[in-house]
Amino acid sequence: MQDQLKELRRLAARAENRRTETGIPRVAMVQGAIPEHQLAAVYDPMVNLILQGSKSMTVGNRTLHYDPATYFVMSVDLPAVGVVRPAATGEPYLAVSLTLDPALLATLLADLPKPAGAVAQEAGFSVAAVTPELMDAWVRMLRLMERPDDIAALAPAYEREILYRVLQGANGWMLRDIATPDSALSRVNLAIQWIRRDFDKPLRVEALADRAAMSASAFHRHFKAVTALSPLQYQKRIRLLQARMLLVSGGRSVTSAAFDVGYESATQFSREYARAFGLPPAQDAARVLASIRLA
């Protein structure tokens, strides 16, 4: 796989230290030292392949590490903290990602035989070893950057193959479950969308469980298995990340940001914000703005 990896690195070499579009639908790349505030975010469902260096992803109390021998799958929207590192030999971090398209995934699954047995797992994110077949599909996908006229005709086929290779691997159960309406993972995903839409409103776990057609205890158990967070912890992370964006890019005061994201007490907001980001809101916003100006 070293030749494939070498070509992928060459193809992705023009990536910047932020999400860099490739011209191929849902395919992006990134390179270098990514600012810390960009790595603490709500991550979209994706397949992420490391080409150089390594990365750690922390969701709740779970931390996963991956490098060029592995790839990462996230099947639901998750508030996470990432840390990227250059290669041991000094080359910058380099990665490519494919954002998951639920409609395409459902169509692909309809064309495949159903697996013989169910897999007793529920996590919404995981790491697996990369295979030569998956790497080869990625090579053909990124080569389209050099032949943009071929993107419309060939990218859908290569995207479908990448998803198929993931479905064949250790994380395949995750993609199957997220596209299966009655699975626990799919029901939790619906609850996640409800929380994200109404993150600034009071959260009643019992009502959310009822909408997901689960008992409150089963819902709480499944939600934490998928996200590594309780529903209330998930909402809190969404609120704090949104508040950080308001403070940094919206120029809001601490009190205004706290109330805008649903807190009733600015004191509680400041305490939980400092616990999440390491500094009180105003100081953290100043640090982030200084790092942006420096960059």
N, C-alpha and C positions, 0 to 999 in steps of 0.2 A: 504493500500500500504506500510505500515511501514515494514512488514516482507520482502516484495520484495526489498525495499530499503536497508534494513540491509544486505540481501544476496548479492546485487550488490556491496555494500561497501566492503564486505569480498572478493569477487571475484576480485575486482580492487585494492586491498590493496598493491599489489607489484608494482604499477605504480611509476614512478620517476617524478621529477619536470621538465619534458620535455615530448614531445610526445613519448609515450612508446607503441611499437607494441605489439599486443596480440597473434600473430600467426594466427588470423582470418583476411581474406582479408578485407581491408578498415576499420577495427575496431581498434581504438587506445584508450589509456587512459592517464591521467596525474594526478599528485598529488603534493600538497605542494605549496610553494612560487615559482612562475615561474619568472625568470628574466625579468625585464621590457622590454629589447630590443627584447625578443622573443614574447612578447604580442603585440608589434607594428609590424604588418606584413600584408601580403596579405593572407587572409584566403580562403581556398578552400571551395567549396560548401559542406555542411555537415549538419547532424543532431547531435546536441550536448546535452547531458543529464547531468545535474549537480547532483551528488550524495551526496555532502557534501560541505558546505560553499556556496559562491555565486560568481557571476561574472557580470561585466558590460562590454558592448561592445559599442564603439563609432565609428560611421561611419559618416563622414561629421559632421553635426550639430545634429545628432540623437544619443541618448544614450539609450540603453535598459538594464534592469537589470533582472537577473534570478537566481533562487535558486532551491533546490530539489523539489519544487512543480511545476516547469516549465521546458520546454526544448526550445532550440533555433534552428531555421532553417535558413541556409544561402544558397540561391539557385544560387548565382553567385559569382565569385571571387571578393572579396572586400578588399581594404586596410582599416584596422581597428586598433583601439587601445583597448586592453583589460586590465581589472583590476580584479584580483582575490582576494578573501578574505576568511579567515578561518571561520568555524562555530562560532556562538556566544559562544559556550561552549569550543572552542579552538581546535577542530579537524581540520586537514588540508583540504584545498580545494581538491576536488576529482571529476573527471568527465570522461565520456566516450563519444566517438564520432564515427559516421559512415560517411565516405566520400561518397558523392553521385556518383553513377554510372549512367550516362545518358542513356546508352543502356539498363540497367536493368529497369530503371524507365519507359522508353518508352515501353518496353515489358509488364510491369505490367499494364500500362495504357491501352494498347490495349486489355487487358483481362477484363477491368472493364467497366461498363456502363458509358456513359457520364453524367456529372451533369446536372440537370434540368435547371439551370440558371447560367449566368456568374457572377463573383464576381468583383466588381469595385474597385480593389486594384492592386498595381503594385510594392510595395516594394520588394526588393530582400532579405530581412532579417526580421525576426519577432520572437516573443516569444509566446508560448501557454502553457496552463495548461496540465500537464502530466496526462494520464489516466491509470487505472489499466491494461487495455489490452496492452498498449504500454510498460508499465513497465514489464509485464510478458514476452513479446517478448524479451526484453533486457536481462532478467534473463536467459532465455534459450540460448540466444546467448553467453553470457559471461561464462556460464557453460561449453561451449566447450573448454575453456582454460584448464580445468581439464581433458578433454577427446579429445586430439588433433587428435586421429584417426577418430573421428566423424566429423571433420571440413569440409572435402571435400564433404561429403554427406548431412550434415544438415545446414551448414552456409548459403548456398544460399536460403534455405526455410525460415530461421529466418530473413535474411536480407530483403527478399521480404515481410515478415509479418510486420517488423518494418516500411518499407515504406508505406505499406497498412494502418497501424494505423495512420501514419502521414497524409496520404491522407484523412482519415476520419475526421481528426481534423481541428482546426481553420486555420492551415497553409497548408491544402491540396491544395488550389487553387494555391499556389506558385509552388508546385511540378508539378501540371498539366500544368501550363503556361510555365514553363521552358522546358518541354518536348513537347510543341506544337509549331511547326515551325513558324506559322504565328502570334503568340501572340506577343504583345509589349515586354514582358519580355524576350522572346526568341530572338527577334531581338536585343534588348539591350545587351543580353549576347554575341551575335556574335560580336557586336561592342567592347565589353570589351576584347574579345580575340584578336581582331585586335590591340587595344591600347596596350595590354600587349606585343604582339609580336614586335611591332614597337615603344615602349615607348620612345626610344632615337631619334626619328625622329619628325620633325614638324607635328603638328596635325591640320588638316583642318576639322572643324566640318561639313561643308557643304558636303565634300566628304564622310565623315563617314556616314552622314545621308542618302546620296544617296545610299551607299552600303547597308544600312539597310532598304531601300525602304520606307523612311519617309521624310517629309519636314524637313527643318532645325529646325523650331520652335517646331514641334511635337517631333522630335528626342531629342532635348534638354530637353523638358518637361518630356518625358518618362524616359530618362537616369537619370535625377535627382530624379525622383520618385522611381526608382529602387535602386539607389546607394547612395542617399542623397548627391551626388556630381555632379558638372557639368562635362562634358567630359574633359575639361582642368584641373579642380581640380583633377580628377581621375588620369590623366596622371602625374600630378605633384607629387601626393602621391606615385605613382609607381616609379617615378624617384628618389625621396628622399629616399625611402626604399632601392632601389637598390644601391644608392650611399653609404648609411650607411653600407651595407654589404661589399662593396668594401673597405671602409675605415677600417672596423674592421677586416675582414678576408683576404682581398686582399692586405693590406698594401699600398694602393694608397695614393698619396698626395691629398690634398683638390682640387687643380686645376685639376689634372688628373681625379679624380672621377667626378667632375662637368662636364667636357667635355665628359667623357665616357657615361654619362646618358642623354646627349643631351642639357645641358646648354651652352649658348654662352658667359655667363658672370659669372666668379667665384664669383664676388661680389654679384650678384643677388642670386646665388646658396647658398652662406653662409647666406645671410639674410633669405631666405625662409627655409633653413635647421634649423636655430636657432628658427624660428617661429614654426616649426613642432615639434622639439625635445627638445626645451628648452635651448640648448647650441649651440655655434658655432661648426662646423663640427669636428675640431681637438679635442676640449675639450670633445665633446660628445663621440667620438671614444675612447678617453683615459678613460673616465668614464665606457664605456661598457667593454673595455678590463680589467679594474681593477675589475669589478664585476665578470667577467668570471674567472679571476685568484683566486679571493676570494672564488668563488663557488668550 
